[in-house]
């Protein structure tokens, strides 16, 4: 194991450059999937790293529940350890588990409460609330016969032209069809597991909005209309009166979104060329992710093999 067990904790730093560059230079769909994949793998590896540090670093502490063979001097020589790191890993791992569990619980609670609040309305795809506060968001179904819905208030609809309303509905439908809440929740959990991954979470919250913008522009056939709808909604909206799902109802960087819609559509490229800044950053992030996965896998296999051999049957 050695020092390699610590690598997954710091390798997320290699993904920082690609977070901003992918947001600016890649197609939003490609950027969302790339950044989410990198964040999830790195978060899983860093969590495994904390678990290994906790097990190996505390094997010789009095009162630990591990088998006596794990604290044998020969085992300790074969599996390098650090008691300080092991002790620190215990609260760190507990903090990760509590933070991720709390995010999942909150996500489910908000989702259920939002659907219960709409129970008295007609069961159509679009739920129009008679509210003087202008806002709109996409509400995914619960998977138990409760359908996806677009929630919008009369106050917001009254401020949009008919074409802009169609653009708004198309934007929210893309969020639902592409299951953006899953990407947003995944990167949110990743950032809870390793704070170094927060730039990726922030970037994905922007790229999902840009993804919905581009698909909505293609659906309505007018990029300028979508830009106007976004600009108007951002100017009059004051946010939802209650918390929504991870990242939903957050307008993101509106000036950049509007500016992008006033340009031509971005090229749909599955992977950036290596001879560009974003390509180099993407390959560096991919390399960091691969090294993180290999380091955690190698450490885990090494620990299992050695400690299994030291455990009496």
Secondary structure, 3 states (H helix, E strand, C coil): CCCHHHHHHHHHHHHHHHHHHHHHHCCHHHHHHHHHHHHHHHHHHHHHHHHHHHHHHCCCCCCCCCCHHHHCHHHHHHCCCCHHHHHHHHHHHHHHHHHHHHHHHHHHHHHHHHHHHCCCCCCCCEEEECCCCCCEEEECCCCCCCCCEEEEEHHHHCCCCHHHHHHHHHHHHHHHHCCHHHHHHHHHHHHHHCHHHHHHHHHHHHHHHHHHHHHHHHHHCCHHHHHHHHHHHHHHCCCCCCCCCCCCCCCCCHHHHHHHHCCCCCCCCCCCCCCCHHHHHHHHHHHHHHHHHHHHHHHHHHHHHHHHHHCCC
